[in-house]
Amino acid sequence: MTYRMNRVSGRQYGPKDTLDPKHAFSPAYLYNLLRMVDGQDCLYGADLDKLFALVMFSGCCDLETMPYDTALGSCKTMLPTTVMREATANQVPPAISMAPFNATQWKYHLSEGRPIVAYMAMCDSVVHRGFNRTDTSAYIWDDLLHTGGCFGHTVLCTGYTAEGNFIFRNSFGKDWGKNGDFQMTHTVAEYKISTGYILTSDTAHTRVTGRGKRMDKDTLTGPLIKERIAPGRFQVMNDKRITLARYSEKQGEALIHVHDIDSDTLQQTMVVRPGQSYVFYEEGQALKVRYELRSKLRRWIDRSVPLVWETRTALDDPYLRLRNKSLEQFRKALGR
């Protein structure tokens, strides 16, 4: 969650940088929440399926609000109501499980900028080698031979190399591996990785929330519409029902559903970033939607988010004009 949020927001951290607790989610909150639900002791591991199901509804607070507590019994500390209320503002969409491991599928999602939460069998000898390294080259797990036992472990896959190795971010600290990261060859990954998860807001998912309530009785029309919509509410614009299904200020994204007002069918589901337009085409029209960040004053007044809905003839769309021009030049080059 933290890696994905900072990547979307354009924040980058170097190996020697100190993580900003305001821009990092709290693992302690998630673990304590899981222990509240399942009643297990603090030495018990975490079930990823249960954890993703919980965080989808509960959200997660930041690390500044709930820092990590090293006490062995800290997971039994009850979560304050104020902290749980803050966490609900940072809900995440459902996670899609990708099992069994498929290298082609993984590379596709990574190339699209989607980090993958991976559950694997981590081995003792690999852990020890990672702590005892003296060189500064990439730490590559490239053999299936190991000493000692193996245990279930969760890491984050952030990309892959030109050689086809997958790059993982571990949780053993920056002094392990290479600045806390390691690589795994395709062969080892096939044997050691059991499953991976991506968040559905990074895909063209069609998860439909409830209809919600209408903002007001106005029916807005015109080529350029500016309207404020609160999360869970909708407004009618140019014969479309525009619903702000979910909004997260911290993660910098809004989930928007577009329904046809006559047939009540879902036409588009889009994840929109602040200041970035999402465009789709329908019946000779280019439909563009974007939202703008709220001022600090507006955040205190209400929860509504300023949306901009623009409709224009598709032939007047700059992208289509450029595309048609390129196609025409291509046809001429082919002598057609």
N, C-alpha and C positions, 0 to 999 in steps of 0.2 A: 504493500500500500504506500509506504513512504517513498520507495524508489520510483514508483509509477507517478505519484503526485508531483515529486520534484522534477521528473523528466518532462511531464506535461507543462509544468510551470516554467521550465527553462532554467531551473536552479541546478548547478553542478558543484560537486564536491571533489577535491583532490584527496590523495591518500593521507595527507597530514592535516587535513582540515578537521575542525571540530564540528560535529553535527549540531545544527540549530534545533533545540528541543521544541521550538514553536512550529517547525516545519517537519516534524517527525511524529509518527503515530506511536502510541505506547504499547509495546508487547506485553507489559505487565497487566494492562487493563484487559486485554484479550484473554490472557491465561487465567487471571482471577475470575473473569466472567465465565469461562468454561468450567472452572472448578466449582463455581456457585451452582451451575446447572447439573453437572454429573456427580458431584460429591466426592471425587477422587482426592487422594492426598497430593502434596506438592512435589513428590518425586515421580508422579505419573506423567506420561507423555501426552501430547495433544492430538486429538483426532481431527484431521484437516477438514473432513466433510462436515463435522459438527461445527467446527470453528467458522467456516465460511457461511454456514447457515445462520449462525448467531450474528456475525458481524453485518450480514445483509440487513438485519432489522435493528440491531442495537447500535451500529456504528462504532467508532473508536475515538477516544480523546487523544490529545497530543501528549508528547513525552514530558513537556513542562508541567502539565496538570497532574500527571501520574508517572513519576520517574520510576526506574527499576529499583526494586528493594532486594538486597542480597540475603535477607533473613530466610532461613529454611522454611519457616511457616508463613511467609508473607502472602502466599496465595490464598490463605484463609481469611485475609482482611476483607471485610465487607466493603463493597463499592459505594461511596457516598451518592446520594440522590442527585446532587448538583453535578457531579462528574458524569453520571449516566445521562443526565439531560444534555450536557454539552456534547457527549459522544454521538447522540442521535443526529446531530447536524452533519456527521461525516459517515453516513451510511454508504455501503458499497453495493454494487449490483451483484447478482448471483455469479458464482464461478462455474466455468465449464471444465469438466474433467476430461483430459485427453489421455486415455489409457487404452491399450498399452502404448509404450513409447514408439513414436513414429518420427524419424529424423526429418523427413520431408515436411511433415505437418509443422513440426517445431520451427524449422528454418523459415517457413512461410510467415508464421506469426511474429517471429523475432524480426524479420525484415520489415514488417509492418509497424514495428515499434512497440510490440506488446511483450512485456516481461512475463516469464513463466515461473510459477511457484512449483518446484519439483520436489517430489518425495523419493528418496533413494536409500540404498543400503550403504552407509558410510563405514569404512573399515578402520580398525585401530592403527594398523601400520601406516595407512594414508594420513591419518591425523598426526601421528608422531613425526613422520617425514616432513609434514607441513610446518611443524614448529621448529625442526632442527635444520632447516635449510640455511645455507650461507651465501648462495648466489642470488642474483637479482633477476634472473630470467623467469619466464612464465612457469608456474608450477603445473605440470601436466600429469594427470592420472591416465596412464597409457598401458597398464598391464592388469591382468586379472589375478595375478599371484599376490597374496598378502598373508601376513602373519597376524595372529590374534583373531578376535571375533569381529563381527559387524553389527551395526545397530541402525535402526530407522532414524533418518535425519532429513530435515527440510532445508533447502537452499533456494536461491533465486537465480534463474538463468537469464542473463542480460544480452546475450548475443552469440555469435559464432565466428570462427576465424576463417581465413582463406583456405586453410588446410582441412577444414570441416570439423575442428574441435569446438565443443560447446563451452561457453564461458559462464562461470558460476560465481556468485557472491555468497560467501559463507558468513557464519556468525561467530567465528572463533577469534575475532579481533584482527587488527591490521598487521600484527607480527606473525600471523600464520599465512602460509602459501606466499603469494606475491601481493602484498598490501591487502590481505584478507580474501583474495580471489584465487580461483584455480580453474584449470581447463580439464575437459574430459573427452577422450576420443570417442568416435562413433561406436566402436566395438564395446568399450567399457560401459557406455551409456545404455546400450541395449540390454546388458546383463544387470546393471545396478539400479536403473531408474524404473520405478513401478508406475508412476503416473505424474502428470503435470496439470496445472490449473491456469486458466486465463480468466480475466474479468470480462463479463459480457458487454460492458459499456465500451470496450475496445473492439467490438465486432458489430456487424449490422444485425443486432438481435431485435426481436419483435416482442419482447416481454411487455405485456399491456397491464398497466395499473388500472385502478377503478376510474370511472368516468370523471369523478370529482365534481366540484361545483363551478357554476359559471361566474365569472368576475362581475358582470353586470348584464343588463338586457340589451346593450348596444350591439348592433350588427355592423361591423366596420368594413368599409369598402375603399378601394383606391389603389393606385400603383405603389404607394409608399405609406405604410401604416406603422405607427409607433404606439405601443400599448404596454402597460405594466401588468404582469400576471404573477400571481403568487403560486408557490409550489402546490401541486394538487388541484389547481384551478384551470379553467379553460376560457377561451374567448373565441367568438366567431369572426373570422376574417375572410372576406372574399369567398364565401360559401365553403370554408374549411373550418373545422374545429381544431384549434391550436391549443394543446394541453402541455403545460409545464409539469411533466410527470415527476421529475426529481430535480433538485438543485443543490449543489454543494459549493459554497464560497471557497472553502479551503482547497478542495481538489480542482477547482477551476473548470467546472463542466455543468452543463444543463442537459437533461434528457427530455426531448420534445417529441410528442406524438402528433401526427397530422391525420385527421379523419375527414372523409367526405361527409358533408353535412346531410346529404340526401339519403345515401345508402348506409351511413354509419360504419363504413369499412375503414380499417386502418390502411393508410396509403404510404406513410413514411414513419420510420423511427430513426431519430438522429441524435448523436451526442455532439453538442456544440461547445466550443471553447470561447472564452470572452474575446470579443473583437474579431473573431474569425467567422466568416460567412459559410453557411452550408447551403449548397445549391442543388436542386433537383429539377427535372424537366417533365412537363406534363401537358399534353394536347397543345403543342406549339408555344408553350409558355415556359419561361425560366423563373422558378420560384426560389427566392433567397431569404434565409432567416439568420439572424445573429442576435446576440444579447450583449449588453454592456454592463460592466461592473458597477455596483452601487456605491455611492458615497458613504462615508462613515455615518453621516447624519441620517441618511435614508435608512441605513440598517437599523437604527434605533426607532425609526418611525413605523415601518412595516416590513413585511417579508417579500414584497412584490419585486419582480425583476424586470427591467426595461427590455422588451423585445422589439426588434425591427423586422417587419415583414415586407418584402419588396417583390412586386410582380412586373415582369416585362415580357415583351414578345421575344420568343427564343432567338429569332433571327437578329435581334438587336443585342444579344448577349455577347460581350467581348470574347469570351472563351470560344463560343461556337463560330464566331466570325473568323477567329484565328485558325480554328480547326478546319473550317471549310476552305479557307485560303490555302492551307497546307495540303489538303486533299486535292485541290485543283492543280497545284504545282506538281504534285506527285503523279496525277493522271497525265499531265503534259509531258513529264519526263518519261513516262512509259509509252508515249505516243498514242494515247487513247483519246 
